[in-house]
Amino acid sequence: MERRTFLKASMALAAYLGAPTMATMFTRSALAADEIADGNAVPFNFSILKTMAADLSRKPFGGPPADLPKTLAELTPQAYNDIQYDAQHSLWNDIEGRQLDVHLFHVGMGFKRQVRMYSVDAKVGQAREVHFRPELFNYHNAGVDTTQLEGRDNLGFAGFKVNKAPELTRRDVVSFLGASYFRAVDDTYQYGLSARGLAIDTFTDKLEEFPDFVAFWFDTPKASDTTFTVYALLDGPSATGAYRFVIHCEPERVVMDIEKHIHARADIKQLGVSPMTSMFSCGTNERRMCDTIHPQIHDSDRLAMWRGNGEWVCRPLNNPQKLQFNAYVDENPRGFGLLQLNHNFDDYQDVIGWYNKRPGLWVEPIGKWGKGHINLLEIPTTGETLDNIVCFWQPAEPIKAGGEYSFSYRLYWSGEPPVSSPLARVRATRTGMGGFPEGWAPGEFFPKTWARRFAIDYVGEELIESASKGIEPVINVSAGKISNIEILYVEPMKGYRILFDWMPDSDAVDPIEMRMYLRTGQKALSETWLYQYFPPPPDKRQYIDDRQMS
């Protein structure tokens, strides 16, 4: 986008806030020289923001972000990381004894969208803009030519992070950076998967669209507050949005109450509500990409769903050989999320990524969301640096140009979800060669065959208590047949392992949908296990046969 186009968009944004015209919009108000929010006071509240988003949706999209100065556009990741916000200029630095503080991210490298920041005094309903100036940052060894930045108070910022006491200068618990992405941590202070404000056409015949948060407004908290409120304006080719985040920085987790109002500029084939993005390279069930020193590599190990009908579902994640998309139909879901439930260091052996410390993310809808589906996109990846898992709610209602769509929900960033099934829970899924009794070598004293073995571990007190009444696995598959079912008590995990073999009944290589739960009589004992298995082609099966018989 040309600079004049950016200024035009900025002027329109300022007009919605009641800010000065273009001739004076970047002039300083008569505040103290060390005041961080140095803009003129303009009216602001959530109603104004909702009106702003509605008005913006009726105007043409402004296009991609403006070009950055060369010294910022050509930054390497290492140089970009050397640029640090000056803690002495933090947004709430003048609040003595504060529990929270805000640091801003510099634009540069791939972060080209100039995001505007405002400090809000909710008592009087006014906001003041924080204009960019180089003195807000420490550039260290980044090699930035700050002379190219002088007078560029329209440059904006890339995002923000919130730090929490007692380490206000370096311990961030929430981060918003890039498009509409944001993350939070639990008490391990280890980031993991990401959330987004909105997903558009993630899996359709159109290119995926990534709308941006283009402005943030921060309510000024009291010194003792560990909860803060931030508002955001979203803008993109197909939609605009007004957001309110009430973020609770609790001792062991971060909880976000989110209210958003989306305005469609155009018809949208696939609207993703509460989207989250994660990484699954390999785990107990998928070993194809685990030829490393690490037994497992993933930010999340499962999609968990608490369906509207009360059913609890565990869907282990895959790193497929080709892109896979699944839609799980539901009505008024009670919750869903991408979880990381294995926190044992020995199962990862990773001292760089610390995957054992990474939190899961649970979505709790507020109000009735109606009919729709929880979508899961799994993309092949060769390593841990590429996010390959996307999950979101897609409403069944068509999204039409000119329509307004509102959603409220709560996000929990924590090692354990805030709710869990009272029934037995899936602990792990494993798969390997089958066709022979457990404890024997493949092909030893048994006829030549091809089968795939599955082992699903369940844990839960009620499962143990009901064992004397008999445990029955109820297994369904979309094709092929099931054999060699075994039920084993595993004392070290104080749970049960269900073993079975799947055998093909044709040469088809389509994904096999598997479903299982445990019961005694007609009483369900466990959550439902869902899995998608990709059988190898027949010539690959022959190779396995030969190896078994050698």
C-alpha positions in Angstrom: 0.0 0.0 0.0 1.3 3.5 -0.8 1.8 5.8 2.1 -0.9 8.2 1.0 -3.3 5.2 1.0 -2.3 4.4 4.6 -2.8 8.0 5.6 -6.2 8.0 4.0 -7.1 4.9 6.0 -5.7 6.4 9.2 -7.7 9.6 8.7 -10.9 7.5 8.3 -10.0 5.7 11.5 -9.4 8.9 13.3 -12.7 10.3 12.1 -14.6 7.5 13.7 -13.0 8.3 17.0 -13.7 12.0 16.6 -10.0 12.7 16.2 -8.6 15.8 14.3 -8.5 16.1 10.6 -5.5 15.0 8.5 -3.8 18.3 8.9 -3.5 18.0 12.6 -4.0 14.3 13.4 -0.3 13.7 14.1 0.3 16.8 16.2 1.2 16.4 19.9 -1.2 17.5 22.6 0.0 19.6 25.4 1.0 16.7 27.7 4.2 16.2 29.7 7.2 15.3 27.6 7.5 11.9 29.1 3.8 10.9 28.5 3.6 7.7 26.5 0.1 8.3 25.2 0.9 11.6 23.4 -2.1 11.9 21.2 -5.1 14.2 21.6 -8.0 12.9 23.8 -10.9 11.5 21.7 -14.1 9.8 22.8 -14.0 6.0 23.1 -16.0 3.1 24.4 -17.0 -0.3 23.0 -20.2 1.1 21.4 -18.0 3.6 19.5 -15.7 0.8 18.4 -18.7 -1.3 17.2 -19.9 1.6 15.1 -16.4 2.1 13.8 -16.3 -1.5 12.6 -19.7 -1.3 11.0 -18.8 1.9 9.1 -15.4 0.5 8.0 -17.2 -2.6 6.5 -19.1 -0.3 4.1 -15.9 1.1 2.7 -13.5 -0.6 0.3 -10.6 -2.5 1.9 -7.5 -0.4 2.1 -5.2 -3.1 0.8 -1.9 -4.5 2.0 0.3 -2.6 4.5 2.5 0.3 3.4 6.2 -0.4 2.6 8.5 -0.1 5.6 11.7 1.9 5.6 14.5 -0.2 4.2 16.3 -0.4 7.5 13.3 -2.2 8.9 12.1 -4.2 5.9 15.5 -6.0 5.6 15.8 -7.0 9.2 16.8 -10.6 9.9 14.9 -12.5 12.7 18.0 -12.2 14.9 18.2 -8.4 14.3 14.5 -8.0 14.9 14.7 -9.8 18.2 17.4 -7.4 19.3 14.9 -4.5 19.2 13.4 -4.3 22.7 10.8 -2.0 24.0 12.2 0.3 26.7 10.6 -0.7 30.0 10.9 2.8 31.3 8.4 3.8 28.6 5.9 1.0 29.3 2.3 2.0 29.0 1.5 1.7 32.7 4.9 2.7 34.0 3.5 5.5 36.1 1.2 3.2 38.2 3.1 2.5 41.3 2.9 -1.1 42.6 1.3 -2.3 39.4 0.9 -6.0 38.7 0.7 -5.7 34.9 2.5 -3.7 32.2 2.3 -3.3 28.4 5.3 -3.4 26.0 4.9 -2.7 22.3 6.5 -4.6 19.4 8.4 -2.7 16.7 7.3 -3.0 13.1 9.9 -4.7 10.8 10.8 -7.9 9.0 7.6 -9.7 8.2 5.5 -7.6 10.6 4.6 -4.8 8.1 1.1 -3.9 9.3 1.2 -0.6 11.1 -1.0 -1.1 14.2 -2.2 1.9 16.1 -2.2 1.8 20.0 -4.4 3.9 22.4 -4.5 4.3 26.1 -8.0 4.6 27.5 -9.3 6.4 30.6 -12.6 4.5 31.0 -13.8 6.9 33.8 -14.1 9.8 31.3 -14.6 7.7 28.2 -11.5 9.0 26.3 -8.5 7.6 24.5 -5.1 9.0 23.6 -3.0 7.5 20.9 0.6 6.3 21.5 2.6 7.5 18.5 5.7 5.7 17.3 9.1 7.3 18.0 12.5 5.7 18.2 13.1 6.7 21.8 10.5 4.1 22.9 12.9 1.3 21.9 16.4 0.0 22.6 17.9 -1.1 19.3 21.0 -2.8 20.7 22.8 -4.7 17.9 19.9 -4.7 15.4 21.7 -2.3 13.0 18.7 -0.1 12.5 19.4 3.3 11.0 17.2 5.4 13.2 17.6 8.5 11.0 15.2 6.7 8.6 12.6 6.6 11.4 12.7 10.2 12.6 9.4 12.0 12.1 7.6 8.7 11.2 5.0 8.9 14.0 2.6 7.2 11.6 4.7 4.1 11.6 2.7 2.5 14.3 3.6 -0.8 16.0 3.4 -4.5 15.2 1.6 -5.7 18.4 2.0 -5.8 22.1 2.8 -8.1 25.0 1.7 -7.9 28.7 4.1 -8.6 31.5 3.1 -9.7 34.9 4.7 -9.0 38.3 7.0 -9.8 39.9 9.1 -9.7 36.7 7.5 -6.7 34.9 10.4 -6.0 32.7 10.7 -9.5 31.1 8.0 -12.0 32.1 5.3 -11.7 29.5 2.1 -13.8 29.8 0.1 -12.5 26.8 1.3 -11.6 23.3 -0.6 -10.2 20.3 1.6 -10.1 17.1 1.0 -10.6 13.4 -2.4 -10.5 11.6 -4.9 -11.4 14.3 -2.7 -14.0 16.1 -2.3 -14.0 19.9 -1.0 -16.4 22.6 -0.9 -16.8 26.3 0.9 -18.9 28.9 0.1 -20.9 32.0 2.3 -21.0 35.1 5.1 -22.7 33.2 5.7 -19.4 31.3 6.1 -21.4 28.1 4.3 -20.4 24.9 2.7 -23.0 22.7 -0.1 -22.9 20.3 -1.7 -19.7 19.0 -5.3 -18.4 18.6 -6.6 -15.9 16.0 -9.3 -13.3 16.0 -10.9 -14.8 12.9 -10.2 -17.3 10.1 -11.6 -16.9 6.6 -11.6 -19.6 3.9 -9.0 -21.8 5.6 -10.1 -24.8 3.5 -12.1 -23.8 0.4 -11.4 -23.3 -3.3 -10.2 -19.7 -2.4 -7.0 -18.5 -1.0 -7.0 -18.3 2.8 -7.5 -14.7 4.1 -5.7 -13.4 7.1 -7.4 -10.2 8.4 -5.4 -7.9 10.7 -6.0 -6.3 14.1 -5.2 -2.7 13.0 -5.7 -0.9 16.3 -5.8 -1.7 20.1 -7.2 0.3 23.0 -6.1 -0.5 26.6 -8.2 0.3 29.6 -5.9 1.6 32.3 -6.0 -0.8 35.3 -5.6 -0.1 39.0 -2.3 -1.1 40.6 -3.7 -4.2 42.2 -5.4 -5.5 39.1 -4.4 -8.8 37.5 -7.2 -8.4 35.0 -7.1 -5.9 32.1 -9.4 -5.1 29.2 -8.2 -4.5 25.6 -10.3 -3.6 22.6 -9.3 -4.4 19.0 -10.4 -3.3 15.5 -10.1 -6.0 12.8 -9.9 -5.2 9.1 -9.6 -7.4 6.1 -10.8 -7.8 2.5 -13.9 -9.7 3.5 -14.7 -8.6 7.0 -14.2 -6.1 9.8 -14.7 -6.7 13.5 -15.0 -5.0 16.9 -13.5 -7.1 19.8 -13.4 -6.8 23.5 -10.9 -9.0 25.4 -11.2 -9.2 29.2 -8.0 -11.0 30.2 -7.5 -12.6 33.6 -3.8 -13.3 34.4 -4.4 -15.9 37.1 -1.6 -17.6 39.1 -1.8 -20.9 37.1 -3.4 -19.9 33.8 -4.7 -17.1 31.6 -8.4 -16.8 30.9 -9.8 -14.5 28.2 -13.5 -13.5 27.9 -14.0 -12.5 24.3 -16.9 -10.6 22.7 -16.7 -9.9 19.0 -19.0 -8.4 16.4 -18.1 -9.3 12.8 -19.3 -7.3 9.7 -19.1 -9.1 6.4 -17.8 -7.0 3.4 -18.4 -9.9 1.1 -20.0 -13.4 1.1 -17.7 -15.7 3.0 -17.6 -19.4 2.2 -16.0 -20.4 5.5 -16.0 -18.3 8.6 -13.8 -19.6 11.4 -14.8 -18.6 14.9 -12.3 -19.0 17.7 -9.6 -20.4 15.4 -6.5 -21.9 16.9 -3.2 -23.0 15.2 -0.8 -25.7 16.6 1.9 -28.1 15.6 2.0 -31.9 15.6 5.0 -33.5 14.0 5.1 -36.9 15.8 3.8 -38.6 18.9 2.8 -42.0 20.3 0.5 -42.7 17.4 2.5 -41.2 14.5 6.2 -42.1 14.2 6.8 -41.3 10.6 8.6 -38.0 11.3 10.2 -39.0 14.6 13.7 -39.9 13.3 15.3 -37.5 15.8 16.6 -37.8 19.4 13.1 -36.8 20.6 10.4 -39.4 21.3 7.6 -36.9 20.6 7.4 -33.5 19.0 4.1 -31.5 19.3 2.4 -28.4 20.7 -0.9 -30.3 21.1 -1.7 -34.0 21.0 -5.4 -34.1 20.6 -8.6 -32.3 19.6 -11.0 -32.6 22.5 -14.7 -31.9 22.1 -17.6 -31.7 24.6 -20.5 -31.9 22.2 -23.9 -30.3 22.6 -25.5 -33.7 23.3 -23.1 -34.2 26.2 -20.7 -36.7 24.5 -17.0 -36.3 25.3 -14.7 -37.0 22.3 -10.9 -37.4 22.0 -9.5 -37.1 18.5 -5.7 -37.7 18.5 -3.8 -35.5 16.0 -2.0 -36.7 12.9 0.9 -35.5 10.7 -0.6 -36.9 7.5 1.2 -37.6 4.3 -1.3 -35.4 2.5 -3.6 -32.6 3.6 -6.7 -33.8 5.6 -9.8 -31.9 6.5 -12.5 -33.1 8.9 -15.7 -31.4 10.0 -17.5 -32.7 13.1 -21.1 -31.6 13.0 -22.6 -30.3 16.3 -25.2 -28.0 17.7 -24.6 -25.7 20.6 -21.2 -27.2 21.5 -20.3 -27.0 25.2 -16.5 -26.8 24.6 -13.6 -27.8 22.4 -9.9 -27.3 22.2 -6.4 -28.4 21.2 -4.9 -29.9 24.3 -1.4 -30.9 25.4 -2.1 -33.4 28.2 1.3 -35.2 28.4 3.6 -33.1 30.6 6.3 -35.7 31.2 9.7 -34.4 30.2 11.0 -38.0 29.5 8.4 -38.3 26.7 10.0 -35.4 24.8 13.6 -35.0 25.9 13.5 -31.5 24.6 15.5 -28.7 26.3 14.9 -26.1 23.5 11.1 -26.3 22.8 10.1 -27.6 26.2 7.0 -29.3 24.8 6.2 -30.9 28.1 5.5 -27.4 29.5 3.3 -26.1 26.7 -0.3 -25.2 27.5 -3.5 -26.4 25.8 -6.3 -24.1 24.7 -9.9 -24.7 25.6 -12.9 -22.8 24.1 -16.0 -22.4 26.2 -18.9 -20.9 24.1 -21.0 -18.4 25.9 -24.6 -18.5 24.8 -26.0 -20.8 22.1 -23.9 -21.0 18.9 -26.6 -23.0 17.1 -25.7 -25.5 14.3 -22.3 -25.8 12.7 -19.2 -27.9 12.9 -15.8 -28.1 14.6 -13.3 -28.2 11.7 -9.9 -29.8 11.9 -7.3 -29.2 9.2 -4.1 -31.3 9.4 -1.3 -30.4 7.0 1.8 -32.5 6.3 5.0 -31.1 8.0 8.6 -32.2 8.0 9.5 -30.6 11.3 8.6 -28.6 14.4 9.0 -25.1 13.0 5.9 -25.2 10.8 2.4 -25.0 12.4 0.3 -27.7 10.6 -2.9 -28.0 12.7 -5.9 -25.6 12.5 -9.1 -25.9 14.4 -12.2 -23.6 14.5 -16.0 -23.5 14.8 -17.8 -22.9 11.5 -21.5 -21.8 11.8 -23.9 -23.5 9.5 -25.6 -20.1 8.8 -24.3 -18.7 5.5 -22.2 -15.6 5.9 -23.6 -12.9 3.5 -22.2 -9.5 2.6 -23.6 -6.8 4.8 -24.5 -9.2 7.6 -23.4 -8.8 11.3 -22.5 -11.9 13.3 -21.7 -11.8 17.0 -20.0 -14.4 19.2 -19.0 -14.6 22.8 -16.7 -17.2 24.3 -14.0 -17.9 27.0 -10.5 -19.1 26.3 -8.5 -21.1 28.9 -4.7 -21.3 28.4 -3.6 -24.0 30.8 -1.9 -27.4 31.2 -5.3 -29.0 32.0 -8.7 -27.9 30.6 -11.1 -26.3 33.0 -13.5 -29.1 32.6 -13.1 -32.8 31.9 -15.3 -35.9 31.3 -16.4 -37.7 34.5 -15.8 -40.8 32.4 -12.5 -42.5 31.7 -10.2 -40.4 29.5 -7.9 -41.5 26.6 -4.3 -41.3 27.9 -2.5 -42.3 24.7 -2.9 -43.9 21.3 -0.3 -46.2 19.8 -0.1 -48.1 16.5 2.2 -50.6 14.9 2.4 -53.9 13.1 -0.3 -56.4 14.0 -1.5 -59.9 13.1 0.2 -61.7 15.9 -0.5 -62.1 19.7 1.1 -59.5 21.9 4.4 -60.9 23.2 5.3 -62.9 20.1 7.5 -61.9 17.2 5.9 -60.9 13.9 5.4 -64.0 11.8 6.5 -66.4 14.4 4.4 -69.6 14.3 1.5 -67.7 12.8 0.2 -67.6 9.3 1.3 -64.8 6.9 -1.1 -61.9 7.2 -1.1 -58.1 7.2 -2.8 -56.1 10.0 -2.3 -52.9 11.8 -2.4 -52.9 15.6 -3.9 -50.2 17.7 -3.5 -49.7 21.5 -5.6 -47.1 23.3 -4.9 -46.4 26.9 -7.8 -45.3 29.2 -7.5 -44.0 32.7 -10.2 -43.1 35.2 -11.4 -44.2 38.7 -14.8 -45.3 37.5 -13.2 -47.5 34.9 -11.3 -49.3 37.7 -14.3 -49.6 39.9 -16.4 -51.1 37.0 -13.9 -53.6 35.9 -15.4 -56.4 38.0 -18.7 -55.9 36.0 -16.9 -56.4 32.7 -15.5 -53.9 30.3 -16.6 -54.0 26.6 -15.0 -52.0 23.9 -17.5 -50.8 21.3 -15.5 -50.4 18.0 -16.7 -49.2 14.6 -14.6 -48.7 11.5 -15.6 -47.2 8.1 -14.0 -50.1 6.2 -12.1 -53.3 6.8 -12.5 -55.6 9.8 -11.5 -55.8 13.5 -9.9 -58.8 15.1 -7.7 -59.8 18.1 -9.4 -57.6 20.6 -7.6 -57.7 24.0 -8.3 -55.8 27.3 -5.2 -55.5 29.5 -4.9 -53.9 32.9 -1.7 -51.8 33.0 -0.7 -51.3 36.6 2.0 -48.5 36.1 -0.7 -46.2 34.7 -3.5 -47.6 36.7 -5.7 -48.0 33.6 -6.7 -50.3 30.8 -5.1 -50.8 27.4 -7.5 -51.8 24.6 -5.7 -53.7 21.8 -7.2 -54.6 18.4 -6.0 -55.3 14.9 -7.5 -53.7 11.8 -7.3 -55.6 8.5 -8.2 -54.3 5.1 -11.0 -56.0 3.1 -9.9 -54.4 -0.2 -7.0 -52.6 -1.9 -8.6 -49.2 -1.1 -6.2 -46.7 0.5 -8.8 -44.1 1.6 -8.6 -42.9 5.2 -10.2 -45.3 7.7 -12.5 -43.6 10.2 -12.3 -45.4 13.6 -14.5 -44.9 16.6 -14.5 -46.6 20.0 -15.8 -46.2 23.6 -16.0 -48.5 26.6 -19.1 -49.7 28.4 -20.4 -52.1 30.9 -23.8 -53.3 30.0 -25.4 -50.2 28.5 -23.5 -47.8 30.7 -20.8 -45.8 29.0 -17.5 -45.9 30.9 -15.3 -43.7 28.7 -15.1 -40.7 26.4 -15.3 -41.5 22.7 -12.0 -42.1 20.8 -12.0 -41.0 17.2 -9.1 -41.7 14.9 -8.3 -41.5 11.2 -5.9 -44.1 9.9 -4.2 -44.0 6.5 -3.5 -47.5 5.2 -0.5 -48.0 3.0 -0.8 -49.1 -0.6 -0.9 -52.8 -1.3 2.7 -53.0 -2.4 3.8 -51.5 0.9 1.7 -54.0 2.7 3.6 -56.8 0.9 6.9 -55.4 2.1 5.6 -55.6 5.7 4.5 -59.2 5.1 7.9 -60.1 3.8 9.6 -58.5 6.8 7.3 -60.3 9.2 8.1 -63.7 7.7 11.9 -63.2 7.4 
